[in-house]
Amino acid sequence: MNIYNKVVMVNLKQIGEIILRTLITITLILFIKTTMFGQSTYNPFVLLKENDKQLHFSAGMVTSAIGYTWSYNKHQDKKRAMITGLCTSLVAGITKELLDNIRGGDFDERDIFATTLGGVGMSVTIPLFQPKKKRNKY
C-alpha cells in the first residue's frame, strides 16, 4: 500500500467521523428544541405515543437496516455501515415529508425526527450483535 492510499483512507475516516458528529449534533438540537410551554415535542417518550410517529419510527428502523446491511456487505466496515444506515433513514424521512408536502399535506419535522430515531436505534443495535472479525496476528 503506497502513501497515497493511506492518505485517502485517513481522509475517508475523517469524513465519516465528521458526518457522524454532524448527525449527533442535529439529533441533540432536535432534542433541545421546545414548544411554547417548555414541553419538548421531541421527547421520544412523548413523541412515540402517537400512532403516526410509531409508523415513522418503524420505517426508520427498516430503512436503516437495509442501508446498514447493504453497506456492510459491500465494504465490511461497521462505522461506514452505521453512517449509511443513519443517512438512509434520514433521507427516507425527509423524502416522505417532501412528498406529503407536494401532495398538499403538512410538512411535519417531528415525523423526520421519529424516522431518524428509528434509524439510530437500528444502526446502533445491529453492530452489537455482529460477531467480531478474527484477525491473524503475525
C-alpha positions in Angstrom: 0.0 0.0 0.0 1.6 3.3 -1.0 1.4 6.6 0.8 -1.4 8.0 -1.4 -3.7 5.1 -0.5 -3.0 5.7 3.2 -3.8 9.4 2.9 -7.1 8.7 1.1 -8.1 6.1 3.8 -7.3 8.6 6.5 -9.4 11.3 4.8 -12.3 8.9 4.4 -12.2 8.0 8.1 -12.1 11.7 8.9 -15.1 12.4 6.7 -17.0 9.6 8.3 -16.3 11.0 11.7 -17.4 14.4 10.7 -20.7 13.1 9.3 -21.3 11.1 12.4 -20.6 14.1 14.6 -23.0 16.2 12.4 -25.8 13.7 12.8 -25.3 13.5 16.5 -25.4 17.3 16.7 -28.6 17.6 14.6 -30.2 14.9 16.8 -29.2 16.8 20.0 -30.5 20.1 18.6 -33.9 18.4 17.8 -34.0 17.1 21.4 -33.4 20.6 22.9 -35.9 22.3 20.7 -39.1 23.1 22.7 -42.5 24.5 22.2 -44.2 27.5 23.9 -44.8 25.9 27.3 -41.4 24.3 27.7 -42.6 20.8 26.9 -40.3 19.2 24.4 -42.2 17.9 21.4 -39.1 15.9 20.5 -39.0 13.8 23.7 -39.0 10.3 22.4 -41.3 9.0 25.2 -44.0 11.6 24.3 -43.4 11.6 20.6 -43.7 7.8 20.1 -47.1 7.7 21.8 -48.6 9.0 18.5 -49.6 6.2 16.1 -48.2 8.2 13.1 -44.8 8.6 14.8 -44.7 4.9 15.6 -45.1 4.1 11.9 -42.3 6.6 11.1 -40.1 5.0 13.8 -40.7 1.6 12.3 -40.0 2.8 8.7 -36.7 4.3 10.0 -35.7 1.0 11.5 -36.4 -0.8 8.3 -34.7 1.7 6.0 -31.7 1.9 8.4 -31.4 -1.9 8.5 -31.5 -2.1 4.6 -28.8 0.7 4.3 -26.6 -0.8 7.0 -26.8 -4.3 5.5 -26.1 -3.1 2.0 -23.1 -1.0 3.1 -21.6 -3.7 5.4 -21.9 -6.4 2.7 -20.2 -4.1 0.2 -17.4 -2.5 2.4 -17.1 -4.8 5.5 -16.8 -1.7 7.7 -19.1 -1.3 10.7 -18.6 2.5 11.1 -19.3 3.2 7.4 -22.4 0.9 7.6 -23.7 2.7 10.7 -23.4 6.1 8.9 -25.1 4.7 5.8 -27.9 3.3 7.9 -28.4 6.6 9.7 -28.3 8.6 6.4 -30.7 6.2 4.8 -33.3 6.6 7.5 -32.8 10.4 7.5 -33.2 10.6 3.7 -36.3 8.3 3.9 -37.9 10.6 6.5 -37.2 13.8 4.5 -38.4 12.3 1.3 -41.6 11.1 2.8 -42.3 14.6 4.2 -41.5 16.3 1.0 -43.9 14.0 -0.8 -46.6 14.8 1.8 -46.0 18.5 1.3 -46.2 18.2 -2.5 -49.5 16.3 -2.2 -50.9 19.1 -0.1 -50.2 17.7 3.4 -48.3 19.2 6.2 -44.5 19.1 6.5 -44.0 17.7 10.0 -40.4 17.8 11.1 -41.3 15.6 14.1 -42.0 12.8 11.5 -38.5 13.2 10.2 -37.2 13.0 13.8 -39.2 9.8 14.5 -37.9 8.2 11.3 -34.3 9.2 12.1 -34.7 8.0 15.7 -35.7 4.6 14.4 -32.7 4.6 12.2 -30.4 5.5 15.1 -31.9 2.6 17.1 -31.3 0.1 14.4 -27.8 1.4 13.3 -26.6 1.2 16.9 -28.2 -2.2 17.6 -27.1 -4.2 14.6 -23.3 -3.9 15.3 -23.8 -5.1 18.9 -25.0 -8.5 17.7 -22.5 -9.0 14.8 -19.6 -11.3 15.6 -16.2 -9.7 15.7 -13.8 -10.4 12.9 -10.9 -12.7 13.8 -7.6 -11.1 12.9 -4.5 -13.0 12.3 -1.5 -11.6 14.3 1.8 -12.2 12.5 
